Amino acid sequence: MLAGLTCDLCGVARRMTDDPPLDIPYRPRLTRIPAFWLSMMWGVAALGGVALWLSPVARGTLGNVFLVGEIVASGSAAVSSLFTALWHRLFNELELVVPAHVKTGEPLVPVVRLVPYETLNNVTVKVKLVDRYFQKSQDGVERAQRELASITPLRRARLRGRRLTSLSADFVAPFPDTPHESIQADIMADVLGLLSFAVPALAWQARNLREHGGYYVEAKVRVGFLSRKYHKRVITYYVGGSFHVG
């Protein structure tokens, strides 16, 4: 059945000509997504850990704690990779567009662009403006954050497949009144960066420290039980008797 107004001559739904589908690839098969094979690899590792744990000899040799930790870690990685693969099959494009800088008191309008491969139901998009800053603690300095504003432009809605949906949120650029830089945090990030040659995971911690401070726009997109967060930093500034940047 054709939905909407139709042309009297050809009978084609006008919505198909007024808003034609985009020329994008079709939804990729699960086996063509690298994260799927990564989940299979971690799944095999988890099953191998279970097999060793069931063996009294292996359990006595490797230790119960080690085997249980391996099973939990591998199983969690397998589930996470599978969810990532399923997410990559939903959208051809999903982008958070945020202005590079905004003057204090002026409108800050981020835009979430979504192009699903196929029509999706139960889609929720929530956009937040978050202040990530540093504060003093007994140990020196710690990371903190606060939510300044939140808008839900889409709640359990339906997105048409192969078409662009743009969602905007209206915020007001805040006055930069919290410390977004810390000398102690910078020093710690440099130390972690040096140690990352021996422990690669420390590079992630160092990057988080360097990128923590600032105002961020966060967009959380949920489709059923799958969800992802996207964030981008925005610089706010105030020009008056003095110059403030955050």
C-alpha positions, -999 to +999 in steps of 0.1 A: +000+000+000+012+035-009+014+059+021+008+096+018-003+117-011+000+101-046+004+115-081-029+113-101-012+104-133+013+077-123+001+067-088+035+070-073+037+083-037+048+119-037+069+114-006+092+091-027+099+119-051+099+148-027+122+129-003+140+102-023+163+077-006+200+084-004+224+065-026+242+046+001+253+010+004+228-016+018+232-028+054+264-049+056+262-085+066+274-094+101+302-115+087+317-085+069+322-065+101+356-070+118+341-066+153+320-098+147+351-119+141+367-103+171+338-114+192+341-149+179+378-149+189+371-138+224+342-163+226+366-191+218+390-178+244+362-178+270+351-214+261+387-225+263+389-210+298+357-228+308+372-261+295+404-256+315+384-246+346+364-279+344+397-298+344+409-305+379+445-307+367+444-274+348+426-257+377+452-269+401+481-258+379+469-224+367+448-215+397+411-210+402+413-171+404+433-169+371+409-191+352+378-173+365+393-139+357+402-151+322+366-164+316+350-132+328+374-109+308+371-129+276+333-133+279+329-095+285+351-087+255+331-111+233+298-096+243+311-060+239+325-068+204+293-084+193+273-054+204+297-032+185+292-053+153+255-051+157+257-013+161+278-009+129+249-025+110+224+002+120+238+035+106+256+045+075+263+079+091+261+090+127+278+123+134+277+149+162+283+184+147+294+211+173+307+246+166+344+250+174+339+280+197+309+301+210+308+334+229+294+332+265+257+339+265+251+331+228+232+301+214+251+268+213+233+246+188+248+211+183+233+189+156+231+151+155+230+137+120+217+101+115+214+081+083+202+045+091+206+017+065+170+006+071+140+020+090+146+018+127+121+019+155+124+028+192+152+053+187+161+077+215+186+106+212+196+126+243+220+155+241+238+170+271+261+199+278+287+188+304+314+207+322+345+186+329+369+202+353+396+196+379+392+201+416+416+198+446+415+167+467+435+152+496+456+134+470+463+166+450+438+169+422+409+149+408+387+149+378+351+160+382+322+169+359+287+184+361+257+184+338+248+219+327+218+212+305+201+182+288+176+179+259+160+148+244+151+157+208+140+122+200+123+096+223+113+061+212+107+074+176+109+059+142+137+068+117+132+063+080+158+042+063+183+056+038+174+092+047+191+119+067+176+129+100+191+160+116+183+167+153+194+200+170+195+210+206+195+246+219+219+255+247+234+287+260+272+289+260+283+291+297+308+314+313+341+296+319+343+297+357+358+263+365+395+251+361+399+232+329+436+228+332+458+213+359+496+212+361+495+181+382+473+164+357+496+173+329+526+160+347+508+127+355+498+124+319+534+128+308+545+102+333+518+077+321+528+085+285+564+074+292+553+043+311+530+033+282+560+019+263+560-009+289+523-009+296+503+001+264+470+005+284+485+035+302+484+055+270+446+055+272+448+069+307+472+096+297+450+107+268+420+109+291+438+131+315+449+155+287+415+157+272+394+158+303+391+195+310+366+216+290+329+219+280+317+189+261+285+182+241+275+145+247+250+127+225+237+094+236+219+074+208+199+043+218+182+019+195+165-008+215+191-024+238+220-010+218+235+024+226+265+046+220+278+079+233+295+106+211+311+137+225+329+168+212+346+196+230+335+232+225+354+263+235+335+291+252+350+326+257+340+359+273+354+393+263+349+421+288+371+438+314+392+406+311+394+377+287+382+342+298+384+310+278+371+276+288 
